[in-house]
Amino acid sequence: MPSQSRIVPPQGPPGCVGLDRFNALAPDDTVAALLSCCGTLRWAERIAAHRPYPDLAALLAASDEACYDLTPAELDEALARESVSPPPFSGARGLGTLAAHTALRAAHAEYERRFRHVFVICLDDCPDDELLDRVLSGIRTRLGNPLDEERSVTAEELRRLARGRLARLAACRP
């Protein structure tokens, strides 16, 4: 089990393509692009199979539906593909930053010990200067969840991550 968790800052996935190009990609290229949004093969294949999408809203609705249908094994697959290297918090500066990062590492370790998977949280709506606080608050709160409740919260965070990543993938202009 990795010793760090994935913290997802608001940024686009690699290979940003735009909706028109996404609709025209070869099937294997589409699946590869989709796996950068949500790391479960069935989800990616399902989204790819329903192309072309008339607009971003239709694509995001398909993503949400596919995420709601993830089996426990597929959720595990997606979590296993999440990066284990947290990005730097650009807005986190000052004397308390080192202590906060130390507390965060300890919280990640405890989270993974307790729930047996990486901690994921969608930070798309979070200003840079609040990222560290939001993650610390989120992980501390979620450490108190019962296993079943945390599994549900994790699935919802993963759905939000996939939605944001997919929106950025399809919205950008190559």
Buried (B, 14 or more C-beta within 10 A) or exposed (E): EBEBBBBBBBEBBEBBBBBEBBBEBEEEBBBBBBBBBBBBBBBBBBBBEEBEBEEBEEBBEBBBEBBEEBEEEBBBBBBBBBBBEBEEBEBBEEEEEEEBBEBBBEBBBBBBEBBEBBBBBBBBEBEEEBBBBBBBEBBBEBBEBEEEEBBEBBBBBBBBBBBBBBBBBBBBEE
